[in-house]
Amino acid sequence: MSNGVCVLAQNNKSTDYVRQTYALALSILAHNPNTNISLITNDDVANEYKDVFDKIIPIPWGDSAQRKDWKIDNRWKVYHTTPYRNTMVFDADMLVLENVDNHWQEDSTELTFTGKVSTYRNETVTSNYYRKTFESNNLPNVYSAMYMFRKCEKTKAFFILLELIMKNHNLFYKKYAPSNIQKWNSVDLSAAIALKILDRHKTAIDTELFNVTHMKPYIQNCYATSTKWTDFLTVDLNDSIMINGYKQKGIFHYVEDEFLTQDVITWLKEKV
């Protein structure tokens, strides 16, 4: 197959990421009904979820995140696992609220990351609250929650380097991000370092292609009363998702699992 979406999801003790991926798939199919969607997981997938995926693929080469609670250590495997020539990758905790078919038209896209995110009021995020390490080390502002790639040798080289960095993140972070050093592994920081090493940070980041709303609380340009936005912003479901009266569009990165109630799942199912 030429084009498709891939999501790598692993449940932990507190969060059912497979369920989140099911909701993401519903949202994609509601606006893009002919999209191929593959789930990469070793977790059980409920029968009611299976119909939205054209493939359910085991995580290859063992589980690098087996002893981790934050299960990101297998993310570099998406390139090697996807059955598609052109792949769009999402984090599980996202919803697609628009048609994204036009993104497939540019076949020359080798690797494109989101480089800009918005608040729930559609304001460009300028706060560095969660990005101090990036800013102080002059690293590209990469958001790996959504990106696209085409299978080719240049893209393969990126993912091979990403694997090396994620498996040795303490060494790479100390060398390439020593200021405000981050002590935990993350795909964003590892991808930023890989792009900079390969000198691809000027061509692989697009600030216009994807309209992504990022719901982390301290970047919303409003007074955050909690570390979870779901504690101080209201949610209404009408024709679209309304947050504090603002209609959400584009790609919605809701972050908090509390948002994904059964009412939201039912609303998504009715849209398909």
N, C-alpha and C positions, 0 to 999 in steps of 0.2 A: 504494500500500500504506500502511496506517496505521502499523504498528510495525516497527522493524528495528534491527539493529546495524550501525554503520559503523566501519571502521578505515582510517586513512590510513597506509600503510606504504611506506617507501622504503629500499632497501638501501644500505649504504655499503661501504667496502672490507673491513670486518671482520665485519659482521653481516648475516645474511639475515633481514630483517624480514618479508618475504613468507612465509617458512617459519614464523616465529613466529606470524603471523596465521592461517596454516593450522592450527597447533596450538590457538590460541585458538578458532577456529571449531569444531574437533572437540570441544573441551571444552564449548562452548555447546550444541552439538547433542546431546551425551551426556546433558545434563540438561534441555534445552529443545528437543526435536526439531523443533518447528514454527517455529523462529525464522528470520526472514529476515536474511541477513548479506550486506553489501556490502563489497567491498575497493576502496579508492581507491588506485591506484598507476600509475606509468608503467613499472614493472619487469616483466620477463618472469615469468609465472606458470606453473609446471610443470603439465602436464596432470593429474597425480595430485592436485593441489590444487584444481582448478577446480570439482569437484562440490560442495564445501561452501559455495560462494558462489552466491547467486542473481543477483548482479550484480558485474562487475568494471569499474570506472569509471576512465577516465583522469583525472589531476590537471588541473583546468582552469586556463586563463590562464597557461600557462608554469610553469616549475619555479623557485620562489623559493629553493629550497635546493640548486640545482645545484652551486654551488661550496662547499657546506658539508659537513662530515663528520657533524655532528649535525643530522639533517634534520628540523627542527621547523617551518620557516618557512612551510610550506603548511597547517599545522593549522587555521588559521582558516577554510579553505575548506570544511570538512566541512559546515557549515550550508548553504552554497550548493549543495553537491553531493549530499547525501543524497536518495535517492528516497522517503524515508519522512516521514510527518507527525510521528511521535514517534520520536526516535532516541536510542539508547544508544551512547555512544562509549567505546572502550577504547584504551589503549596496546597495541601489538602483544605486548609481553612480559608478558602476563597469561593466567591460566587461570580459567575459571568452574567452580566445584566444587559448585554448587547450582542449584536451579530459581529463575529470576529473573522468571518470568511475572507475579508479583504486582506488580512495579514498573510494569507497563503499565496497571494499573487506574486510576491517578490521572491522568486525562487533563488535569487542570488544571495539571499541572506544566509551567511555561514553561521553567525552567532550573534544574537542580539539580546541584551539584557535591558530591563527597565532601569532608567536612570533618574526618574522623577516620580514622586507620589503626591497625592493630594489629601486634604482633610475631608471630613464628611460634608463640609460646605463648599467643596470643590476649589479650595485655595491651595496653591502650591506650597508644599511643606518646605520651610526654610530652616526650621529648628535643627540643631545638631545634637539634641538631647541624647539620642541613641547612636550617634555617629561621631563621637569625639575622637575615636581611634582613627577613623577614616580621615577626618579633617586634619588632625595634628601630624599625620604621616603622609599627607598629600596623596592619598589613595583614591582611585575612582569610586564614585558613589553608586555602587552596584546594589540592585535589589534582585535577589535570586528567586523571589517568590513567584515571578513569572518571567520566562525567557523563551526564546526560540532558537533552534539550531538546525542546520542541514548536515547530513552525514558527509564528511569529506576529511581529507588528511589534516587540514589546518584545525578543524574542530576537534578531531580525535586527539591531536597534540595538546589542545587546551585541557581536555578531560583527563588525559594521562598526568599532566602536571597538577590538576586539581586533586586527583587521587593522592599524589605524593605529598602535597601540602596538607591535606586533611589528615593523612596518616601520621604526619610529623608537624602538627600545627604549632607546637611550642617552639620548635626551632625556627620555623618560618616567620612566626609572629615576632619573635625576638629580633630577627634580622631585618624584616621589612616593615614592622609596625611597633617599634620599641617605645614610642611615646604614647602615654595612656594605654599601655599594653593590655590586650584582652586575654584573659586567662582561660577562656572557654573556646571550644571549636565552633565555628559557624561557617555556613556556606557563603554568606555574603562576603565576609572578610577574606576567606580563602580564595574565592573567585576574583575579588579585587586584586589580590596579590598576584594571582596567576595571569590576569590580564596585563598587569603592569610589567611583569617579567617578560612576557611575550610581546610587549609593546603593541597591544591590541586595544588598550583602554580608550583610544580616540575613535575607533571604528565599531566597537562591539557594544556601545551603550547608546541607547536612543531615548531622548527625553520627550518625544512626541508620539511614538508609535502606539504605546499602551497608556490608557487612562486608568490608572490604578489608585484607588482610595485605600489608604493605610490607616487602620483604626487604633493604632497604639495611642494611649491617652494623652501623653505629654507632648504630642506634636499637633494637637488639634486647634491650636490658637484660641483656646478657651481655658478657663480655670478647671483643672482636673482635680476632683475631690477623692479620687480613688486610683489605684493602679490598674483598674479594669474599667473601660469606658462603659460597659454594660451597667455599671452601678450609678451612673449620673446622666446618661443620655437615653432618651425614649426611642422605642422601635414600634413602627406601625407598618402593617402590610396592606397595601392597596393594589393599584396596578403595578407599582414598584415598591421597593423598600424605602421607607421614610425614617430618617434618623433626626430626631428633634425637629421634624417638619421639613427637612431637606430631602429631596428625592435623590436616591443613589443611582448612579449609572456607571457604565464601563465595567471595570473589574473591581470587586468589593472584597478587600482583605479584612475579614471581620476579627481575626486573631483569637478572640475569646470563645471557647466552646459553649459557654452559657447562652450565646446568641442563637445557636442552632437548636431551637426548641422543636418539639413535634409540630407545632403550628407552622413553623418555617418550612419544615419538610413537606407537610401537607400542601402548603401554598406552592411550593416548587413542583410537586407532583401534578397539581392542577394546571400548571403552566405548560407541561409537556404535552 
